[in-house]
Amino acid sequence: MTDIQPSDPNYSQRLSLIRGLHQSPTRLVLATTGGGSLAISDLFSIPGGSKTVLEAVVPYTRTSIARFIARLPEQFCSVRTARQLAMAAFQRGQSLLDADRKGEKVSDHYAEYDDSKGAIVPGSPFEHHLVEIVDLADSVGLVGVGCTASLVTDWAKKGECRVHIATQTLHRTTTCSLQLTKGARTRWEEERLVADLVFNMILNAREEFPSVPMTERPINGNEAQSFGRPFVSGTSRDIVIKEILPLGLKDGEKVFGRRTVASLALIDLFFGKTLAVLWRGGEIRHRRQDRELPTPQRVVYNPQAEFTQAIFPGSFNPIHEAHRQILELAQQRLGNRVALEIAVQSVDKPPLDYIDLEDRLEQIETMLPDQAVWLTQTKMFEEKADLFRETMFVVGADTLRRFADLRFYNGNTHALQDVLRMIAYRNCRFLVFARQGENGPETMETLDIPDMLRSLCDEVSSGEFAMNLSSSDIRRQENGL
């Protein structure tokens, strides 16, 4: 390890730990930005790095980060961005392992990102964010690592020096955050500390690899029974990240860690073959059909069918008063209970992780106790319509506008029309709520959408509902942006 200074007190221990990693079944994909790249150099400075590292990237500019996680982050140095990098890295690792096992070529994992529009370019290759069925056994030893840091620079730094690191494994999302004492270290010393913290996170994740089977059998063969709490091993917002490599922290410095553990039912939803689960009251109540084509023998009674008649899709990050009012008005208008729906994989957003999903469900439970939420793998409305047939989808006018955006159909009008015909054939419709936009109310009258889509819509007018409140505005206020 020629880049490590002889005075480095962790030199020999780090050498031994990296050799141990190379001799273990651990496989890594690393994405570091702003700091932490020294960890990549360390891994390749010891023979055997190819056994451990599947890929390592340093997305340093705003566009390169956006291409890697398929969205420009709201904050570049944040724990959420670290988690998004880690999940993208984990999914990239799944694609690489799956392609290697099958002897196939893996696609380019970078999305084409249009910075001026803040959106992914149509048809760009970001399949690593849209994971198909993979052999989960291949992923047991896989760790996706995301690191984002703000360290000493060659100009007067106004903000604090800090680092956020996340690891994503099949079972866990783990994060740590550390604020460094400003001016207490050189840039090299800060980089060395961040790299050692990356190693500590990797080694902690490695110690947690489970030896449980990767399948969950329904009790008595009945898929309709409750599958228990979605985070069966619980969660901790203040965990100790075992300091395997000593960090030499200054007085007042502390590493804050958090971890959320998923059940096998959620692992199947995130990475396997399950299309949807129904979450309600802190538990997974029902699991919908797997990805295999249904047969008369596989169709089961759904005791939760009342929650498929009206569905309100969204990210709910966070849920807010406008969402609550839409739910109430929709239920009054339709005379049915309305279930929320959160897609864990999105066509134009970074994938969720276990911490992200847990936070959203907790916020929903706090605002709307006992609210039913479908957690799905459906990225597009045609997939939702195929899963939830004869359903009224409750949407805002802005959602309907995005649904009709031809960039999601490679600019092909006929492709959109085919989707609309399929949705109509499934007997699905849209209940559309007016949205107060920057240029005034956004309503069915102001929307530029195809007549075929308009015929599938019922409207709640701006006179009945028009609240200028969005989750993104709330997040920006919370982050002081």
KOLMIMAR-430275 format. One record per residue (C-alpha): x, y, z; residue number from 1; residue in three letters. Coordinates in pm, whole numbers. Layout:
<sites>
+--------+--------+--------+-----+---------+
:      u :      v :      w : num : residuo :
+--------+--------+--------+-----+---------+
:      X :      Y :      Z : NUM :     ALA :
...
+--------+--------+--------+-----+---------+
</sites>
This chain:
<sites>
+--------+--------+--------+-----+---------+
:      u :      v :      w : num : residuo :
+--------+--------+--------+-----+---------+
:      0 :      0 :      0 :   1 :     MET :
:    247 :    259 :   -122 :   2 :     THR :
:      5 :    552 :    -80 :   3 :     ASP :
:    -15 :    500 :    298 :   4 :     ILE :
:    236 :    706 :    494 :   5 :     GLN :
:    476 :    503 :    719 :   6 :     PRO :
:    356 :    698 :   1023 :   7 :     SER :
:      0 :    576 :    970 :   8 :     ASP :
:    -84 :    390 :   1296 :   9 :     PRO :
:   -349 :    173 :   1125 :  10 :     ASN :
:   -123 :     58 :    843 :  11 :     TYR :
:    -59 :   -302 :    952 :  12 :     SER :
:   -415 :   -359 :   1077 :  13 :     GLN :
:   -567 :   -219 :    758 :  14 :     ARG :
:   -335 :   -439 :    554 :  15 :     LEU :
:   -456 :   -748 :    740 :  16 :     SER :
:   -825 :   -652 :    720 :  17 :     LEU :
:   -811 :   -592 :    343 :  18 :     ILE :
:   -637 :   -926 :    290 :  19 :     ARG :
:   -917 :  -1085 :    493 :  20 :     GLY :
:  -1179 :   -915 :    276 :  21 :     LEU :
:  -1014 :  -1046 :    -41 :  22 :     HIS :
:  -1020 :  -1399 :     99 :  23 :     GLN :
:  -1388 :  -1377 :    201 :  24 :     SER :
:  -1706 :  -1413 :    -10 :  25 :     PRO :
:  -1771 :  -1039 :     32 :  26 :     THR :
:  -1835 :   -857 :   -298 :  27 :     ARG :
:  -1834 :   -478 :   -317 :  28 :     LEU :
:  -1960 :   -201 :   -541 :  29 :     VAL :
:  -1845 :    139 :   -414 :  30 :     LEU :
:  -1958 :    489 :   -508 :  31 :     ALA :
:  -1776 :    774 :   -334 :  32 :     THR :
:  -1805 :   1146 :   -391 :  33 :     THR :
:  -1642 :   1438 :   -210 :  34 :     GLY :
:  -1416 :   1201 :    -17 :  35 :     GLY :
:  -1353 :    835 :     54 :  36 :     GLY :
:  -1178 :    747 :   -272 :  37 :     SER :
:   -869 :    648 :    -72 :  38 :     LEU :
:  -1062 :    336 :     31 :  39 :     ALA :
:  -1079 :    233 :   -336 :  40 :     ILE :
:   -704 :    280 :   -372 :  41 :     SER :
:   -645 :     76 :    -55 :  42 :     ASP :
:   -855 :   -216 :   -182 :  43 :     LEU :
:   -661 :   -236 :   -508 :  44 :     PHE :
:   -323 :   -189 :   -342 :  45 :     SER :
:   -344 :   -542 :   -199 :  46 :     ILE :
:   -334 :   -836 :   -443 :  47 :     PRO :
:   -674 :  -1001 :   -484 :  48 :     GLY :
:   -887 :   -690 :   -529 :  49 :     GLY :
:  -1062 :   -841 :   -829 :  50 :     SER :
:  -1209 :  -1109 :   -600 :  51 :     LYS :
:  -1376 :   -844 :   -387 :  52 :     THR :
:  -1447 :   -532 :   -591 :  53 :     VAL :
:  -1704 :   -569 :   -868 :  54 :     LEU :
:  -1692 :   -199 :   -950 :  55 :     GLU :
:  -1580 :    130 :   -796 :  56 :     ALA :
:  -1687 :    474 :   -920 :  57 :     VAL :
:  -1626 :    834 :   -816 :  58 :     VAL :
:  -1921 :   1039 :   -946 :  59 :     PRO :
:  -1786 :   1383 :   -856 :  60 :     TYR :
:  -1984 :   1639 :  -1059 :  61 :     THR :
:  -2356 :   1709 :  -1027 :  62 :     ARG :
:  -2426 :   1546 :  -1363 :  63 :     THR :
:  -2222 :   1233 :  -1287 :  64 :     SER :
:  -2402 :   1186 :   -953 :  65 :     ILE :
:  -2738 :   1234 :  -1125 :  66 :     ALA :
:  -2645 :    976 :  -1387 :  67 :     ARG :
:  -2549 :    722 :  -1121 :  68 :     PHE :
:  -2859 :    755 :   -899 :  69 :     ILE :
:  -3096 :    863 :  -1183 :  70 :     ALA :
:  -3186 :   1192 :  -1016 :  71 :     ARG :
:  -3013 :   1514 :   -914 :  72 :     LEU :
:  -2999 :   1498 :   -531 :  73 :     PRO :
:  -3160 :   1774 :   -330 :  74 :     GLU :
:  -2844 :   1785 :   -116 :  75 :     GLN :
:  -2515 :   1645 :   -241 :  76 :     PHE :
:  -2359 :   1583 :    101 :  77 :     CYS :
:  -2638 :   1420 :    297 :  78 :     SER :
:  -2723 :   1085 :    451 :  79 :     VAL :
:  -3006 :   1041 :    200 :  80 :     ARG :
:  -2769 :   1085 :    -94 :  81 :     THR :
:  -2531 :    833 :     65 :  82 :     ALA :
:  -2820 :    584 :     87 :  83 :     ARG :
:  -2917 :    647 :   -276 :  84 :     GLN :
:  -2558 :    587 :   -384 :  85 :     LEU :
:  -2544 :    267 :   -177 :  86 :     ALA :
:  -2871 :    129 :   -318 :  87 :     MET :
:  -2768 :    213 :   -676 :  88 :     ALA :
:  -2433 :     43 :   -609 :  89 :     ALA :
:  -2606 :   -265 :   -464 :  90 :     PHE :
:  -2839 :   -297 :   -763 :  91 :     GLN :
:  -2543 :   -251 :   -996 :  92 :     ARG :
:  -2370 :   -535 :   -814 :  93 :     GLY :
:  -2677 :   -756 :   -855 :  94 :     GLN :
:  -2677 :   -689 :  -1229 :  95 :     SER :
:  -2306 :   -767 :  -1259 :  96 :     LEU :
:  -2331 :  -1090 :  -1058 :  97 :     LEU :
:  -2642 :  -1202 :  -1247 :  98 :     ASP :
:  -2483 :  -1130 :  -1587 :  99 :     ALA :
:  -2163 :  -1307 :  -1485 : 100 :     ASP :
:  -2354 :  -1616 :  -1369 : 101 :     ARG :
:  -2550 :  -1630 :  -1694 : 102 :     LYS :
:  -2253 :  -1545 :  -1913 : 103 :     GLY :
:  -2436 :  -1243 :  -2051 : 104 :     GLU :
:  -2332 :   -887 :  -2122 : 105 :     LYS :
:  -2449 :   -633 :  -1866 : 106 :     VAL :
:  -2583 :   -301 :  -1990 : 107 :     SER :
:  -2428 :     37 :  -1917 : 108 :     ASP :
:  -2556 :    146 :  -1577 : 109 :     HIS :
:  -2534 :    521 :  -1636 : 110 :     TYR :
:  -2846 :    717 :  -1713 : 111 :     ALA :
:  -2842 :   1006 :  -1958 : 112 :     GLU :
:  -2937 :   1306 :  -1748 : 113 :     TYR :
:  -3063 :   1637 :  -1887 : 114 :     ASP :
:  -2949 :   1891 :  -1629 : 115 :     ASP :
:  -3159 :   2170 :  -1782 : 116 :     SER :
:  -3478 :   1968 :  -1740 : 117 :     LYS :
:  -3379 :   1785 :  -1423 : 118 :     GLY :
:  -3489 :   1457 :  -1577 : 119 :     ALA :
:  -3362 :   1134 :  -1725 : 120 :     ILE :
:  -3337 :   1138 :  -2105 : 121 :     VAL :
:  -3589 :    901 :  -2271 : 122 :     PRO :
:  -3451 :    560 :  -2353 : 123 :     GLY :
:  -3134 :    605 :  -2150 : 124 :     SER :
:  -2983 :    289 :  -2003 : 125 :     PRO :
:  -3057 :    287 :  -1630 : 126 :     PHE :
:  -3165 :    -75 :  -1601 : 127 :     GLU :
:  -2969 :   -112 :  -1276 : 128 :     HIS :
:  -3243 :     97 :  -1114 : 129 :     HIS :
:  -3515 :   -127 :  -1257 : 130 :     LEU :
:  -3400 :   -462 :  -1127 : 131 :     VAL :
:  -3561 :   -772 :  -1273 : 132 :     GLU :
:  -3569 :  -1107 :  -1097 : 133 :     ILE :
:  -3220 :  -1213 :   -992 : 134 :     VAL :
:  -3092 :  -1508 :   -792 : 135 :     ASP :
:  -3095 :  -1365 :   -440 : 136 :     LEU :
:  -2846 :  -1628 :   -325 : 137 :     ALA :
:  -2585 :  -1445 :   -536 : 138 :     ASP :
:  -2649 :  -1128 :   -335 : 139 :     SER :
:  -2605 :  -1260 :     19 : 140 :     VAL :
:  -2239 :  -1146 :     36 : 141 :     GLY :
:  -2291 :   -828 :   -168 : 142 :     LEU :
:  -2242 :   -482 :    -14 : 143 :     VAL :
:  -2331 :   -159 :   -193 : 144 :     GLY :
:  -2133 :    132 :    -44 : 145 :     VAL :
:  -2222 :    499 :    -82 : 146 :     GLY :
:  -2005 :    777 :     60 : 147 :     CYS :
:  -2056 :   1151 :     31 : 148 :     THR :
:  -1832 :   1397 :    212 : 149 :     ALA :
:  -1754 :   1765 :    242 : 150 :     SER :
:  -1390 :   1801 :    347 : 151 :     LEU :
:  -1109 :   2057 :    361 : 152 :     VAL :
:  -1073 :   2248 :     33 : 153 :     THR :
:   -827 :   2492 :   -120 : 154 :     ASP :
:  -1070 :   2779 :    -66 : 155 :     TRP :
:  -1231 :   2927 :    245 : 156 :     ALA :
:  -1497 :   2674 :    342 : 157 :     LYS :
:  -1814 :   2821 :    492 : 158 :     LYS :
:  -1995 :   2501 :    595 : 159 :     GLY :
:  -1895 :   2222 :    827 : 160 :     GLU :
:  -1669 :   1933 :    731 : 161 :     CYS :
:  -1878 :   1617 :    742 : 162 :     ARG :
:  -1919 :   1271 :    599 : 163 :     VAL :
:  -2216 :   1040 :    543 : 164 :     HIS :
:  -2167 :    672 :    456 : 165 :     ILE :
:  -2429 :    406 :    381 : 166 :     ALA :
:  -2412 :     34 :    316 : 167 :     THR :
:  -2689 :   -161 :    146 : 168 :     GLN :
:  -2710 :   -537 :    177 : 169 :     THR :
:  -2989 :   -778 :    100 : 170 :     LEU :
:  -3120 :   -755 :    456 : 171 :     HIS :
:  -3011 :   -417 :    588 : 172 :     ARG :
:  -2972 :    -48 :    516 : 173 :     THR :
:  -2711 :    103 :    750 : 174 :     THR :
:  -2588 :    461 :    769 : 175 :     THR :
:  -2338 :    661 :    967 : 176 :     CYS :
:  -2270 :   1032 :    989 : 177 :     SER :
:  -1975 :   1220 :   1136 : 178 :     LEU :
:  -1913 :   1594 :   1169 : 179 :     GLN :
:  -1541 :   1668 :   1176 : 180 :     LEU :
:  -1382 :   1938 :   1383 : 181 :     THR :
:  -1310 :   2212 :   1134 : 182 :     LYS :
:   -942 :   2288 :   1085 : 183 :     GLY :
:   -822 :   2003 :   1309 : 184 :     ALA :
:   -683 :   1789 :   1025 : 185 :     ARG :
:   -516 :   1822 :    688 : 186 :     THR :
:   -703 :   1710 :    378 : 187 :     ARG :
:   -499 :   1388 :    369 : 188 :     TRP :
:   -581 :   1319 :    735 : 189 :     GLU :
:   -952 :   1375 :    669 : 190 :     GLU :
:   -940 :   1149 :    364 : 191 :     GLU :
:   -761 :    880 :    568 : 192 :     ARG :
:  -1026 :    899 :    841 : 193 :     LEU :
:  -1315 :    881 :    591 : 194 :     VAL :
:  -1158 :    581 :    415 : 195 :     ALA :
:  -1113 :    399 :    747 : 196 :     ASP :
:  -1475 :    477 :    836 : 197 :     LEU :
:  -1576 :    326 :    499 : 198 :     VAL :
:  -1383 :     10 :    592 : 199 :     PHE :
:  -1551 :     -1 :    932 : 200 :     ASN :
:  -1892 :     19 :    764 : 201 :     MET :
:  -1799 :   -259 :    519 : 202 :     ILE :
:  -1665 :   -481 :    796 : 203 :     LEU :
:  -1971 :   -418 :   1013 : 204 :     ASN :
:  -2194 :   -512 :    719 : 205 :     ALA :
:  -1989 :   -825 :    657 : 206 :     ARG :
:  -2033 :   -940 :   1019 : 207 :     GLU :
:  -2410 :   -910 :    977 : 208 :     GLU :
:  -2445 :  -1143 :    679 : 209 :     PHE :
:  -2726 :  -1382 :    775 : 210 :     PRO :
:  -2731 :  -1757 :    739 : 211 :     SER :
:  -3111 :  -1777 :    705 : 212 :     VAL :
:  -3280 :  -1934 :    400 : 213 :     PRO :
:  -3371 :  -1698 :    118 : 214 :     MET :
:  -3733 :  -1816 :     84 : 215 :     THR :
:  -4032 :  -1756 :    305 : 216 :     GLU :
:  -4304 :  -2019 :    287 : 217 :     ARG :
:  -4666 :  -1919 :    344 : 218 :     PRO :
:  -4819 :  -2074 :    651 : 219 :     ILE :
:  -5020 :  -2380 :    548 : 220 :     ASN :
:  -4975 :  -2274 :    187 : 221 :     GLY :
:  -5210 :  -1979 :    235 : 222 :     ASN :
:  -5063 :  -1668 :     73 : 223 :     GLU :
:  -5342 :  -1452 :    213 : 224 :     ALA :
:  -5231 :  -1477 :    575 : 225 :     GLN :
:  -5046 :  -1205 :    760 : 226 :     SER :
:  -4671 :  -1203 :    704 : 227 :     PHE :
:  -4591 :  -1015 :   1025 : 228 :     GLY :
:  -4408 :   -691 :   1078 : 229 :     ARG :
:  -4226 :   -556 :    773 : 230 :     PRO :
:  -3906 :   -497 :    971 : 231 :     PHE :
:  -3891 :   -818 :   1171 : 232 :     VAL :
:  -3556 :   -751 :   1338 : 233 :     SER :
:  -3656 :   -400 :   1431 : 234 :     GLY :
:  -3474 :    -77 :   1370 : 235 :     THR :
:  -3234 :    141 :   1561 : 236 :     SER :
:  -3174 :    510 :   1512 : 237 :     ARG :
:  -2868 :    518 :   1736 : 238 :     ASP :
:  -2647 :    217 :   1670 : 239 :     ILE :
:  -2280 :    179 :   1745 : 240 :     VAL :
:  -2067 :    131 :   1436 : 241 :     ILE :
:  -1802 :   -108 :   1564 : 242 :     LYS :
:  -1466 :     71 :   1539 : 243 :     GLU :
:  -1259 :   -210 :   1390 : 244 :     ILE :
:  -1007 :     41 :   1255 : 245 :     LEU :
:   -944 :    309 :   1522 : 246 :     PRO :
:  -1053 :    650 :   1393 : 247 :     LEU :
:   -874 :    873 :   1643 : 248 :     GLY :
:  -1171 :   1107 :   1683 : 249 :     LEU :
:  -1127 :   1446 :   1849 : 250 :     LYS :
:  -1316 :   1555 :   2159 : 251 :     ASP :
:  -1679 :   1623 :   2069 : 252 :     GLY :
:  -1671 :   1411 :   1752 : 253 :     GLU :
:  -1911 :   1116 :   1739 : 254 :     LYS :
:  -2023 :    873 :   1471 : 255 :     VAL :
:  -2402 :    850 :   1457 : 256 :     PHE :
:  -2535 :    526 :   1309 : 257 :     GLY :
:  -2874 :    395 :   1204 : 258 :     ARG :
:  -2990 :     60 :   1073 : 259 :     ARG :
:  -3316 :    -88 :    944 : 260 :     THR :
:  -3359 :   -460 :    882 : 261 :     VAL :
:  -3607 :   -599 :    629 : 262 :     ALA :
:  -3815 :   -913 :    650 : 263 :     SER :
:  -3792 :  -1176 :    379 : 264 :     LEU :
:  -4128 :  -1058 :    244 : 265 :     ALA :
:  -3984 :   -709 :    184 : 266 :     LEU :
:  -3662 :   -849 :     38 : 267 :     ILE :
:  -3875 :  -1038 :   -213 : 268 :     ASP :
:  -4058 :   -714 :   -290 : 269 :     LEU :
:  -3741 :   -504 :   -332 : 270 :     PHE :
:  -3527 :   -755 :   -520 : 271 :     PHE :
:  -3723 :  -1073 :   -590 : 272 :     GLY :
:  -4043 :  -1194 :   -743 : 273 :     LYS :
:  -4321 :  -1039 :   -533 : 274 :     THR :
:  -4514 :   -765 :   -709 : 275 :     LEU :
:  -4695 :   -614 :   -411 : 276 :     ALA :
:  -4762 :   -641 :    -39 : 277 :     VAL :
:  -5030 :   -468 :    165 : 278 :     LEU :
:  -4899 :   -283 :    470 : 279 :     TRP :
:  -5143 :   -181 :    740 : 280 :     ARG :
:  -5111 :   -109 :   1109 : 281 :     GLY :
:  -4738 :   -182 :   1110 : 282 :     GLY :
:  -4774 :   -524 :    951 : 283 :     GLU :
:  -4769 :   -684 :    609 : 284 :     ILE :
:  -5126 :   -812 :    578 : 285 :     ARG :
:  -5128 :   -963 :    231 : 286 :     HIS :
:  -4896 :  -1049 :    -56 : 287 :     ARG :
:  -5023 :  -1028 :   -411 : 288 :     ARG :
:  -4943 :  -1278 :   -687 : 289 :     GLN :
:  -4580 :  -1335 :   -773 : 290 :     ASP :
:  -4438 :  -1237 :  -1111 : 291 :     ARG :
:  -4518 :  -1579 :  -1257 : 292 :     GLU :
:  -4831 :  -1586 :  -1472 : 293 :     LEU :
:  -5133 :  -1674 :  -1257 : 294 :     PRO :
:  -5309 :  -2005 :  -1307 : 295 :     THR :
:  -5642 :  -2122 :  -1165 : 296 :     PRO :
:  -5447 :  -2331 :   -914 : 297 :     GLN :
:  -5245 :  -2029 :   -795 : 298 :     ARG :
:  -5528 :  -1776 :   -761 : 299 :     VAL :
:  -5604 :  -1727 :   -392 : 300 :     VAL :
:  -5880 :  -1551 :   -201 : 301 :     TYR :
:  -5783 :  -1197 :   -107 : 302 :     ASN :
:  -5938 :  -1093 :    225 : 303 :     PRO :
:  -5802 :   -742 :    164 : 304 :     GLN :
:  -5992 :   -690 :   -165 : 305 :     ALA :
:  -6162 :   -377 :    -28 : 306 :     GLU :
:  -5824 :   -203 :    -57 : 307 :     PHE :
:  -5798 :   -257 :   -432 : 308 :     THR :
:  -6109 :    -63 :   -538 : 309 :     GLN :
:  -5947 :    282 :   -510 : 310 :     ALA :
:  -5573 :    348 :   -493 : 311 :     ILE :
:  -5381 :    672 :   -445 : 312 :     PHE :
:  -5025 :    629 :   -584 : 313 :     PRO :
:  -4744 :    857 :   -471 : 314 :     GLY :
:  -4405 :    885 :   -307 : 315 :     SER :
:  -4545 :   1050 :     11 : 316 :     PHE :
:  -4203 :   1188 :    102 : 317 :     ASN :
:  -4336 :   1314 :    335 : 318 :     PRO :
:  -4711 :   1272 :    354 : 319 :     ILE :
:  -4881 :   1604 :    427 : 320 :     HIS :
:  -5215 :   1776 :    477 : 321 :     GLU :
:  -5300 :   1792 :    106 : 322 :     ALA :
:  -5265 :   1413 :     84 : 323 :     HIS :
:  -5498 :   1371 :    381 : 324 :     ARG :
:  -5761 :   1598 :    228 : 325 :     GLN :
:  -5739 :   1417 :   -107 : 326 :     ILE :
:  -5797 :   1085 :     72 : 327 :     LEU :
:  -6101 :   1217 :    256 : 328 :     GLU :
:  -6259 :   1376 :    -53 : 329 :     LEU :
:  -6189 :   1070 :   -268 : 330 :     ALA :
:  -6348 :    837 :    -14 : 331 :     GLN :
:  -6654 :   1060 :     10 : 332 :     GLN :
:  -6679 :   1085 :   -369 : 333 :     ARG :
:  -6628 :    712 :   -437 : 334 :     LEU :
:  -6792 :    560 :   -132 : 335 :     GLY :
:  -6492 :    325 :    -99 : 336 :     ASN :
:  -6185 :    306 :    119 : 337 :     ARG :
:  -5879 :    444 :    -60 : 338 :     VAL :
:  -5543 :    272 :    -17 : 339 :     ALA :
:  -5215 :    451 :    -72 : 340 :     LEU :
:  -4955 :    297 :   -305 : 341 :     GLU :
:  -4577 :    343 :   -290 : 342 :     ILE :
:  -4360 :    192 :   -563 : 343 :     ALA :
:  -4021 :     84 :   -428 : 344 :     VAL :
:  -3879 :    105 :   -782 : 345 :     GLN :
:  -3960 :    413 :   -988 : 346 :     SER :
:  -3913 :    490 :  -1354 : 347 :     VAL :
:  -3771 :    839 :  -1295 : 348 :     ASP :
:  -3658 :    845 :   -932 : 349 :     LYS :
:  -3388 :    671 :   -727 : 350 :     PRO :
:  -3502 :    340 :   -576 : 351 :     PRO :
:  -3610 :    337 :   -213 : 352 :     LEU :
:  -3407 :    172 :     61 : 353 :     ASP :
:  -3529 :     16 :    385 : 354 :     TYR :
:  -3472 :    329 :    597 : 355 :     ILE :
:  -3644 :    549 :    340 : 356 :     ASP :
:  -3946 :    321 :    326 : 357 :     LEU :
:  -3967 :    284 :    703 : 358 :     GLU :
:  -3964 :    663 :    752 : 359 :     ASP :
:  -4247 :    711 :    505 : 360 :     ARG :
:  -4460 :    435 :    659 : 361 :     LEU :
:  -4407 :    575 :   1008 : 362 :     GLU :
:  -4514 :    922 :    892 : 363 :     GLN :
:  -4824 :    775 :    727 : 364 :     ILE :
:  -4912 :    578 :   1041 : 365 :     GLU :
:  -4873 :    892 :   1253 : 366 :     THR :
:  -5097 :   1108 :   1033 : 367 :     MET :
:  -5340 :    834 :    924 : 368 :     LEU :
:  -5356 :    551 :   1181 : 369 :     PRO :
:  -5452 :    213 :   1030 : 370 :     ASP :
:  -5418 :    348 :    675 : 371 :     GLN :
:  -5369 :     71 :    418 : 372 :     ALA :
:  -5063 :    110 :    192 : 373 :     VAL :
:  -4977 :   -108 :   -105 : 374 :     TRP :
:  -4600 :   -144 :   -152 : 375 :     LEU :
:  -4536 :   -245 :   -511 : 376 :     THR :
:  -4282 :   -301 :   -788 : 377 :     GLN :
:  -4509 :   -125 :  -1041 : 378 :     THR :
:  -4315 :    157 :  -1203 : 379 :     LYS :
:  -4569 :    265 :  -1467 : 380 :     MET :
:  -4947 :    300 :  -1467 : 381 :     PHE :
:  -4991 :     16 :  -1714 : 382 :     GLU :
:  -4827 :   -213 :  -1458 : 383 :     GLU :
:  -5048 :    -76 :  -1181 : 384 :     LYS :
:  -5358 :   -133 :  -1394 : 385 :     ALA :
:  -5249 :   -489 :  -1466 : 386 :     ASP :
:  -5199 :   -556 :  -1095 : 387 :     LEU :
:  -5505 :   -369 :   -966 : 388 :     PHE :
:  -5784 :   -426 :  -1218 : 389 :     ARG :
:  -6117 :   -243 :  -1211 : 390 :     GLU :
:  -5955 :     21 :   -990 : 391 :     THR :
:  -6003 :    395 :   -961 : 392 :     MET :
:  -5661 :    561 :   -938 : 393 :     PHE :
:  -5665 :    882 :   -736 : 394 :     VAL :
:  -5410 :   1127 :   -881 : 395 :     VAL :
:  -5319 :   1492 :   -891 : 396 :     GLY :
:  -5331 :   1680 :  -1220 : 397 :     ALA :
:  -4951 :   1698 :  -1218 : 398 :     ASP :
:  -4927 :   1317 :  -1195 : 399 :     THR :
:  -5163 :   1280 :  -1490 : 400 :     LEU :
:  -4952 :   1525 :  -1690 : 401 :     ARG :
:  -4636 :   1323 :  -1619 : 402 :     ARG :
:  -4817 :   1001 :  -1707 : 403 :     PHE :
:  -4893 :   1141 :  -2054 : 404 :     ALA :
:  -4538 :   1274 :  -2104 : 405 :     ASP :
:  -4409 :   1112 :  -2422 : 406 :     LEU :
:  -4053 :   1092 :  -2283 : 407 :     ARG :
:  -4168 :    781 :  -2097 : 408 :     PHE :
:  -4272 :    626 :  -2430 : 409 :     TYR :
:  -3961 :    715 :  -2631 : 410 :     ASN :
:  -4157 :    997 :  -2793 : 411 :     GLY :
:  -4397 :    747 :  -2951 : 412 :     ASN :
:  -4762 :    859 :  -2945 : 413 :     THR :
:  -4881 :    514 :  -3053 : 414 :     HIS :
:  -4704 :    355 :  -2754 : 415 :     ALA :
:  -4897 :    585 :  -2519 : 416 :     LEU :
:  -5222 :    501 :  -2696 : 417 :     GLN :
:  -5151 :    128 :  -2658 : 418 :     ASP :
:  -5102 :    181 :  -2284 : 419 :     VAL :
:  -5428 :    374 :  -2258 : 420 :     LEU :
:  -5617 :     99 :  -2441 : 421 :     ARG :
:  -5474 :   -160 :  -2203 : 422 :     MET :
:  -5577 :     49 :  -1900 : 423 :     ILE :
:  -5928 :     87 :  -2042 : 424 :     ALA :
:  -5944 :   -289 :  -2107 : 425 :     TYR :
:  -5858 :   -346 :  -1739 : 426 :     ARG :
:  -6159 :   -125 :  -1648 : 427 :     ASN :
:  -5941 :    127 :  -1464 : 428 :     CYS :
:  -6012 :    499 :  -1441 : 429 :     ARG :
:  -5858 :    813 :  -1287 : 430 :     PHE :
:  -6006 :   1049 :  -1030 : 431 :     LEU :
:  -5811 :   1369 :  -1093 : 432 :     VAL :
:  -5759 :   1644 :   -835 : 433 :     PHE :
:  -5678 :   1997 :   -944 : 434 :     ALA :
:  -5331 :   2119 :   -853 : 435 :     ARG :
:  -5228 :   2475 :   -776 : 436 :     GLN :
:  -4920 :   2524 :   -993 : 437 :     GLY :
:  -4678 :   2813 :  -1043 : 438 :     GLU :
:  -4891 :   2949 :  -1327 : 439 :     ASN :
:  -5228 :   2900 :  -1159 : 440 :     GLY :
:  -5458 :   2601 :  -1114 : 441 :     PRO :
:  -5370 :   2289 :  -1310 : 442 :     GLU :
:  -5697 :   2121 :  -1406 : 443 :     THR :
:  -5838 :   1883 :  -1664 : 444 :     MET :
:  -5921 :   2188 :  -1873 : 445 :     GLU :
:  -5564 :   2321 :  -1873 : 446 :     THR :
:  -5390 :   1984 :  -1920 : 447 :     LEU :
:  -5259 :   1898 :  -2265 : 448 :     ASP :
:  -5337 :   1526 :  -2268 : 449 :     ILE :
:  -5478 :   1285 :  -2532 : 450 :     PRO :
:  -5856 :   1264 :  -2566 : 451 :     ASP :
:  -5837 :    890 :  -2496 : 452 :     MET :
:  -5683 :    961 :  -2155 : 453 :     LEU :
:  -5934 :   1240 :  -2089 : 454 :     ARG :
:  -6217 :    993 :  -2147 : 455 :     SER :
:  -6083 :    775 :  -1864 : 456 :     LEU :
:  -6091 :   1060 :  -1610 : 457 :     CYS :
:  -6331 :   1204 :  -1359 : 458 :     ASP :
:  -6238 :   1536 :  -1202 : 459 :     GLU :
:  -6247 :   1695 :   -860 : 460 :     VAL :
:  -6250 :   2061 :   -960 : 461 :     SER :
:  -6032 :   2339 :   -824 : 462 :     SER :
:  -6343 :   2474 :   -653 : 463 :     GLY :
:  -6361 :   2155 :   -447 : 464 :     GLU :
:  -5988 :   2117 :   -389 : 465 :     PHE :
:  -5681 :   2323 :   -471 : 466 :     ALA :
:  -5397 :   2325 :   -219 : 467 :     MET :
:  -5056 :   2462 :   -310 : 468 :     ASN :
:  -4850 :   2222 :   -100 : 469 :     LEU :
:  -4592 :   1968 :   -218 : 470 :     SER :
:  -4361 :   1717 :    -53 : 471 :     SER :
:  -4059 :   1860 :   -235 : 472 :     SER :
:  -4131 :   2209 :    -96 : 473 :     ASP :
:  -4158 :   2064 :    256 : 474 :     ILE :
:  -3824 :   1881 :    215 : 475 :     ARG :
:  -3654 :   2196 :     91 : 476 :     ARG :
:  -3785 :   2391 :    391 : 477 :     GLN :
:  -3669 :   2118 :    632 : 478 :     GLU :
:  -3323 :   2121 :    470 : 479 :     ASN :
:  -3303 :   2501 :    475 : 480 :     GLY :
:  -3284 :   2520 :     94 : 481 :     LEU :
+--------+--------+--------+-----+---------+
</sites>
